[in-house]
Each structure stands twice: as C-alpha cells, then as structure tokens.
Amino acid sequence: MPLIIPKTLPAYGVLGSENVFVMHKRRARTQHIRPLRIVALNLMPTKIATETQLARLLANSPLQVQLTLLHTASHAASHVPGGHMEAFYKTFDEIRGERFDGMIITGAPVEQMPFEEVDYWPELCQIMDFTRTNVYSTLHVCWGAQAALYHHFGIGKRPLPEKMFGIFPHRVTRPSNPLVRGFDEEFWAPHSRHTGIDEEQARACRDLRVLAESDEAGIYLMSTDSGRQIFVTGHPEYERLTLDAEYRRDVAKGLPIAPPRHYYPGDDPSKEPVYRWRAHAFLLYTNWLNYYVYQNTPYDLGELDTF
C-alpha cells in the first residue's frame, strides 16, 4: 500500500524515482480503505531532507498512510523556502481539533539548551499534551525523545563528554516486544547528539520498558507497555551520507569534530560509508505502523480514548 502525500511535495518525485509506492489524494479517494493518518512534527532545520527520510520509511508498508507535515508557529524555519512551508506544512492551531492514528516528533539541534530555553518549548508542550488525547501512538526521535521523556515523565538529560556521533551496534533486550519483531539480536543505528537521557531515571521509571540498547551509545529504544509512547534516542531515518554531511559541515566551520565512529571504512573520511542500518530502520517503522497503529487504533478516530 502507498504513502499518500501531495504530488508537488519534493519527496514525491524522489521516492517515485526509487520505485517507492506513493499516491496522491485524488487516487487514494477511489480506494475503499481508510488511510492511517500520521502527522509528523518536523523540528529539524533540514526540513526537506527530513520529510523525505520519514516519507521513505512510512512508505515501506502494506498499509495506506496519509502524511500531514507540521511545524511550530513560534519558531520560523530559516533553512527552507517560505513557499515550501506554506504549501506543505500546517501549524498546531490548524490541526488541534483533529485526531490522528500516529505522530512522529523529530529531533532538533537544540539539545545543549535547557528545555525551557528553547523558544518553541511552550508550544511543543501543548503538542505533546495533544498526543495524549488526539493521537493513538507517538514516535519520538532523538531530541524529540529527550523532550517527551522530560515533559511526560520528568526524566532529565545530561551533557556528554564528547558528541555521540556515528553508527553503533545495539542489542535487543526484549525480543518478544512487537516493536523489535524480526530484528537481529545485534543491529546498527546512527546517533548524532551532544546529550543523553538520564539512564538511571529512565530505567527506574515504571511506565517505561527498554527494548534495545548499546554499550557505547546507551539506551536506544523505549516504549510504554501500551505502545502509545515510543522513544528512539538515535536517528534511524538518516540516509547513507547524512552523517558525512554533518561531519564535513562542522569541519568547514572549524568546529572540533572527530569523524563519526564505525561509519567510514577504516575510519577514513575519504571512503564512502557502508549503509548498514537501513533494514532495521525500515523494520522499526513498519512494526510501529502495523502493531501499534494499524492493529490498535479505532476505525473511527472519534472513538480515540485518552491515556
């Protein structure tokens, strides 16, 4: 089944060229099936790259998914044309009366700031509260996970002695959980962050279950028992050269940055990195859509309950 996005969205052409099944709304209306309504709050400065990465993962499913893109009204995007935001994105005020099967809250390059000092923090708190009443399952990514763990459970974050930057091996700790169904016992995933969650607080929280972790990168995947809230501390959506672009950007700025770990063959930035986390990224999103959205969300979203 396809992902439903506007035909004029840049991701539509990119994914079509990759033989990814995408569909525009007019064609979707002719099919007698209710699409899953997924809203993605894109907090990344690289809006177009991030929306394409998410769309690619959501499209790898037998389910029909209708994607709505959301941005904060209290913070103006500066790395994407205003026309793009106006054409493809909505604000929270425009969707606050709607209900969704699922939501994705992305990371953001603000992890070194106290949460309350982020200019859109009050708006983000409203959106995170909205997920408890109007969204069946929410997937929080990187800083989005840190923000939600802090807002919902009071779990803090801590600065790291150096940037967690690279591709790291992880192990599944609860193989019976549907979210990691089909995962290899050890898998790879990207991280790019200057802070980490307070793992002692996270492990002590009775509402959370650790599903996967890494000796080097720490806790990677957590969920509530119901799957209504899911937290990913890394960036499974990253493409092959995303970390490479971040590394070369920082080098060009003269920032102190080491090459991403376990990424380039022989840790040599002149060599093309091996793309070895893609399968598990697809599987994570497919499992989320199937087991925690499609299988559990009511057909009539008006019947969505709070938690």
C-alpha positions as CSV (number, residue, x, y, z in Angstrom):
1,M,0.0,0.0,0.0
2,P,1.2,3.5,-0.7
3,L,2.1,6.6,1.3
4,I,-0.3,9.5,0.5
5,I,1.5,12.8,0.1
6,P,0.9,15.8,-2.2
7,K,2.2,15.2,-5.8
8,T,4.0,18.5,-5.7
9,L,6.0,17.7,-2.5
10,P,9.7,17.2,-3.4
11,A,9.7,13.8,-1.7
12,Y,7.0,12.6,-4.2
13,G,9.4,12.7,-7.1
14,V,12.4,11.4,-5.2
15,L,10.5,8.4,-3.8
16,G,8.9,7.7,-7.2
17,S,12.3,7.5,-8.8
18,E,13.3,4.9,-6.2
19,N,10.2,2.8,-7.1
20,V,8.7,3.6,-3.7
21,F,4.9,3.4,-3.8
22,V,3.5,6.9,-3.3
23,M,0.0,8.1,-4.1
24,H,-1.7,11.5,-4.3
25,K,-5.0,12.2,-2.6
26,R,-7.2,12.1,-5.7
27,R,-6.2,8.5,-6.5
28,A,-6.4,7.5,-2.8
29,R,-10.1,8.5,-2.7
30,T,-11.0,5.9,-5.2
31,Q,-9.8,3.1,-2.9
32,H,-12.2,1.7,-0.3
33,I,-9.9,1.7,2.7
34,R,-9.3,4.2,5.4
35,P,-5.7,5.5,5.3
36,L,-3.8,5.7,8.5
37,R,-3.5,9.4,9.4
38,I,0.1,10.2,10.5
39,V,1.2,13.7,11.5
40,A,5.0,14.5,11.6
41,L,6.2,17.5,13.6
42,N,9.4,18.3,11.8
43,L,11.7,20.2,14.1
44,M,14.9,19.7,12.0
45,P,16.4,22.6,10.2
46,T,16.8,20.4,7.1
47,K,13.1,20.2,6.6
48,I,13.0,18.8,3.0
49,A,15.7,16.2,3.7
50,T,14.0,15.1,6.9
51,E,10.5,14.9,5.4
52,T,11.8,12.8,2.6
53,Q,13.6,10.4,5.0
54,L,10.4,9.9,7.0
55,A,8.3,9.5,4.0
56,R,10.6,6.8,2.7
57,L,10.3,4.8,5.9
58,L,6.5,5.3,6.1
59,A,6.0,4.1,2.5
60,N,7.7,0.7,3.2
61,S,4.5,-0.8,4.5
62,P,1.4,-2.7,3.1
63,L,-0.7,0.0,4.7
64,Q,-2.0,3.1,3.2
65,V,-0.6,6.1,5.1
66,Q,-1.7,9.7,4.7
67,L,1.1,12.0,6.0
68,T,0.5,15.5,7.4
69,L,3.5,17.8,8.0
70,L,3.5,20.1,11.0
71,H,5.8,22.9,12.0
72,T,5.9,25.2,15.1
73,A,4.4,28.6,14.7
74,S,6.6,30.1,17.4
75,H,9.8,29.4,15.5
76,A,10.3,30.4,11.9
77,A,12.2,27.9,9.7
78,S,15.3,29.6,8.2
79,H,16.8,26.8,6.1
80,V,13.8,26.2,3.7
81,P,11.9,28.5,1.4
82,G,8.8,30.0,2.9
83,G,6.8,28.9,0.0
84,H,7.6,25.3,0.8
85,M,6.4,25.7,4.4
86,E,3.2,27.5,3.3
87,A,2.4,24.8,0.6
88,F,3.1,21.7,2.6
89,Y,3.1,22.4,6.3
90,K,0.4,23.1,8.9
91,T,0.6,24.7,12.3
92,F,-0.7,23.2,15.5
93,D,-3.7,25.7,15.6
94,E,-4.8,24.2,12.2
95,I,-4.9,20.6,13.4
96,R,-5.6,20.8,17.2
97,G,-9.2,19.8,16.6
98,E,-8.2,16.7,14.6
99,R,-7.3,13.2,15.6
100,F,-4.5,11.0,14.2
101,D,-3.6,7.4,14.2
102,G,0.1,8.2,14.8
103,M,2.5,11.0,15.2
104,I,6.3,11.5,14.8
105,I,8.2,14.2,16.7
106,T,11.6,14.6,15.2
107,G,14.9,15.6,16.7
108,A,16.2,19.2,16.7
109,P,19.7,20.7,17.1
110,V,19.0,22.3,20.5
111,E,19.9,19.5,22.8
112,Q,22.6,21.6,24.6
113,M,20.0,24.2,25.7
114,P,17.8,23.7,28.8
115,F,14.4,22.6,27.6
116,E,12.6,25.7,28.9
117,E,15.0,28.0,27.0
118,V,14.0,26.6,23.6
119,D,11.9,29.3,22.0
120,Y,9.1,26.9,21.0
121,W,9.1,24.9,24.2
122,P,5.6,26.1,25.4
123,E,4.1,25.3,22.0
124,L,5.9,21.9,22.0
125,C,4.4,21.1,25.4
126,Q,0.9,21.8,24.1
127,I,1.6,19.5,21.2
128,M,2.9,16.7,23.4
129,D,-0.2,17.1,25.6
130,F,-2.2,16.9,22.4
131,T,-0.7,13.5,21.7
132,R,-2.2,12.1,24.9
133,T,-5.8,12.9,23.8
134,N,-5.8,13.1,20.0
135,V,-3.1,10.6,18.8
136,Y,-3.1,6.8,19.3
137,S,0.7,6.2,19.2
138,T,3.6,8.7,19.1
139,L,7.1,8.0,17.9
140,H,9.7,10.4,19.4
141,V,13.1,10.7,17.8
142,C,16.4,11.9,19.3
143,W,15.9,15.3,20.9
144,G,12.2,14.8,20.4
145,A,12.5,11.7,22.7
146,Q,14.5,13.6,25.3
147,A,11.9,16.4,25.3
148,A,9.0,14.0,25.7
149,L,10.7,11.9,28.4
150,Y,11.3,15.1,30.3
151,H,7.8,16.5,29.8
152,H,5.8,13.3,30.4
153,F,8.0,11.5,33.0
154,G,10.4,14.1,34.4
155,I,13.4,12.3,33.1
156,G,16.3,14.7,32.6
157,K,19.2,14.8,30.2
158,R,22.9,15.1,30.7
159,P,25.8,16.5,28.7
160,L,28.2,14.1,27.1
161,P,32.0,14.4,27.4
162,E,32.1,14.3,23.6
163,K,29.5,14.2,20.8
164,M,27.8,10.8,20.3
165,F,28.5,10.7,16.6
166,G,28.5,7.6,14.4
167,I,27.0,4.2,13.8
168,F,26.8,2.0,16.8
169,P,26.0,-1.7,17.4
170,H,22.9,-2.3,19.6
171,R,21.3,-5.4,21.1
172,V,17.6,-6.2,21.6
173,T,16.7,-6.5,25.2
174,R,13.1,-7.5,24.9
175,P,12.8,-9.7,21.8
176,S,9.2,-10.5,22.5
177,N,8.1,-6.9,22.1
178,P,6.3,-6.4,18.7
179,L,8.3,-3.2,18.0
180,V,11.5,-5.2,17.6
181,R,9.9,-8.2,16.0
182,G,12.2,-9.5,13.2
183,F,15.2,-7.6,14.5
184,D,18.6,-9.2,14.5
185,E,20.0,-9.8,18.0
186,E,22.6,-7.1,17.2
187,F,21.8,-4.3,14.8
188,W,23.4,-0.9,13.9
189,A,21.9,2.6,14.2
190,P,23.1,6.2,13.8
191,H,23.5,8.7,16.6
192,S,24.3,12.4,16.4
193,R,23.9,14.2,19.7
194,H,25.7,16.1,22.4
195,T,23.5,15.0,25.3
196,G,22.0,11.8,26.6
197,I,19.0,10.9,28.7
198,D,19.5,10.2,32.4
199,E,19.5,6.4,32.1
200,E,19.2,5.8,35.8
201,Q,15.9,7.7,35.9
202,A,14.7,6.1,32.7
203,R,15.4,2.5,34.0
204,A,13.7,3.4,37.3
205,C,10.5,4.6,35.6
206,R,7.8,2.0,36.0
207,D,6.0,3.3,32.9
208,L,8.8,2.5,30.5
209,R,10.4,-0.6,29.0
210,V,13.9,-0.6,27.5
211,L,13.7,-2.6,24.2
212,A,17.2,-2.0,22.8
213,E,20.5,-0.5,24.0
214,S,24.2,-0.2,23.1
215,D,27.3,-0.5,25.2
216,E,28.6,2.7,23.5
217,A,25.5,4.7,22.8
218,G,23.3,3.7,25.8
219,I,19.6,3.2,25.7
220,Y,18.3,3.3,22.1
221,L,14.6,2.3,22.1
222,M,12.0,2.5,24.9
223,S,8.2,2.2,25.0
224,T,5.3,2.3,27.4
225,D,3.6,-1.1,27.8
226,S,0.7,0.1,25.6
227,G,3.0,1.4,22.8
228,R,1.1,4.7,22.9
229,Q,4.5,6.4,23.5
230,I,7.7,5.3,21.9
231,F,11.2,6.8,22.2
232,V,14.2,6.4,19.9
233,T,17.4,8.2,21.1
234,G,19.1,7.9,17.7
235,H,18.4,8.7,14.1
236,P,17.3,5.5,12.2
237,E,15.9,7.7,9.4
238,Y,19.3,9.0,8.4
239,E,20.4,8.2,4.9
240,R,23.9,6.9,3.9
241,L,25.5,10.3,3.6
242,T,23.7,12.3,6.3
243,L,26.4,11.9,9.0
244,D,29.0,12.6,6.3
245,A,27.3,15.9,5.5
246,E,27.2,16.8,9.2
247,Y,30.8,16.0,9.6
248,R,32.0,18.0,6.6
249,R,29.8,20.9,7.6
250,D,31.4,21.1,11.1
251,V,34.9,20.7,9.6
252,A,34.2,23.6,7.2
253,K,33.2,25.7,10.2
254,G,36.4,24.9,12.1
255,L,34.5,23.1,14.9
256,P,36.2,20.4,16.9
257,I,34.7,17.2,15.5
258,A,36.0,13.7,15.1
259,P,34.9,11.5,12.2
260,P,31.7,9.6,13.0
261,R,32.6,6.3,14.6
262,H,32.2,2.9,12.9
263,Y,31.0,4.8,9.8
264,Y,33.7,5.2,7.2
265,P,35.7,2.0,6.3
266,G,38.8,2.1,8.4
267,D,37.5,5.4,9.9
268,D,38.8,7.1,6.7
269,P,36.6,10.1,5.7
270,S,37.8,9.8,2.1
271,K,36.0,6.5,1.8
272,E,32.3,6.1,1.2
273,P,30.4,4.8,4.3
274,V,28.7,1.4,4.4
275,Y,24.9,1.7,4.6
276,R,24.3,-1.0,7.3
277,W,21.3,0.4,9.3
278,R,18.7,0.7,6.6
279,A,16.9,-2.6,7.0
280,H,16.3,-2.1,10.7
281,A,15.2,1.4,10.2
282,F,12.5,0.2,7.8
283,L,11.6,-2.6,10.1
284,L,11.2,-0.3,13.1
285,Y,8.8,2.0,11.3
286,T,6.9,-1.0,9.7
287,N,6.5,-2.6,13.1
288,W,5.3,0.6,14.6
289,L,2.7,1.2,11.9
290,N,1.5,-2.4,12.0
291,Y,1.5,-3.4,15.7
292,Y,0.9,-0.1,17.4
293,V,-1.1,2.0,15.0
294,Y,-3.0,-0.2,12.5
295,Q,-3.7,-3.1,14.8
296,N,-4.9,-1.0,17.7
297,T,-6.3,2.4,16.5
298,P,-10.1,2.5,16.2
299,Y,-11.5,2.7,12.7
300,D,-13.4,5.8,13.8
301,L,-10.9,8.2,15.2
302,G,-13.7,9.9,17.0
303,E,-13.6,6.9,19.4
304,L,-10.0,7.6,20.3
305,D,-9.5,7.4,24.1
306,T,-7.1,9.3,26.3
307,F,-4.3,7.8,28.4
